[in-house]
Amino acid sequence: MAAKGNRAPSAAPAALPSLGGTRSSYRERVADALRAALIAGELRAGEVYSAPTLAVRFGVSATPVREAMLDLAKEGLVDTVPNKGFRVTAVSEKQLDEYKHIRALIEIPTTAELATSADPAALEALRPAAQAIVTAASDGDLIAYVEADIRFHLGLLALCGNDHLVEVVGDLRKRSRLYGLQALVDAGRLEASAEEHLEILDALLARDEEAVRAVMTRHLGHVRGLWAAE
């Protein structure tokens, strides 16, 4: 994967399966996978990645990759570098603290309220996503981990019926960086972190609002630790 000059990037995204479908779906799916790689820290801040090299990993032409990266540029996740590609933007400690604070204000009480308001069947429908997080952690697949994590948490928040709230949290998640994920994999601790998602779900199904609040508080605290660990 191309980086500044001829130097290889400090970390490259894991290989992804070829993407089938229409050009539009290529662009959307590549953008989703690139966001996950950014959030997982597999595309590193300050590195420059070329669309043609990224396209090889996705098994598509450079065009949908370039278009997807332009979408990420609009979201502030990358900057365009003329004649070279796209540089991943850095996130400051102050920004990370602000993201965590806003997420805690929104997600902890909203999720806790679902213990008394959510349909048990709708909660149970999120179990495959929670289990996918654990499976991805077991496999050490950081991109799959992040994608399943986003599906689970945004799916959970969607049960509150406030689309704008989900959009706000989704945007915060896009801007985050979980640089510490690989360290958890190396230490054999990622699976334990992943299992917190099942713990949240079980507490919700048990209608235990205080337990949900406690697990969510612990979970977001772990996430901030991941953000800080570069």
Salt bridges, closest charged atoms under 4 A:
ASP32 OD1 - ARG35 NH1 2.93
GLU47 OE2 - ARG7 NH1 3.47
GLU67 OE2 - ARG23 NH2 2.38
GLU67 OE1 - ARG27 NH1 3.84
ASP71 OD1 - ARG27 NH2 2.66
GLU75 OE2 - ARG35 NH2 2.64
GLU75 OE2 - LYS174 NZ 3.79
GLU93 OE1 - ARG224 NH2 2.78
ASP97 OD1 - ARG224 NE 2.84
GLU98 OE2 - LYS94 NZ 2.39
GLU107 OE2 - ARG103 NE 2.40
GLU107 OE1 - HIS153 ND1 3.98
GLU124 OE2 - ARG127 NE 2.43
ASP149 OD1 - HIS153 NE2 3.45
ASP149 OD2 - ARG173 NH1 2.62
ASP149 OD1 - HIS197 NE2 2.64
GLU167 OE1 - HIS164 ND1 3.99
ASP171 OD2 - ARG175 NE 3.04
GLU196 OE2 - ARG218 NH1 3.20
GLU196 OE1 - HIS219 ND1 2.68
GLU196 OE2 - HIS222 ND1 2.82
GLU199 OE2 - ARG218 NH2 2.79
ASP202 OD1 - ARG127 NH2 2.95
GLU209 OE2 - ARG213 NH2 3.76
GLU230 OE1 - ARG44 NH2 3.87
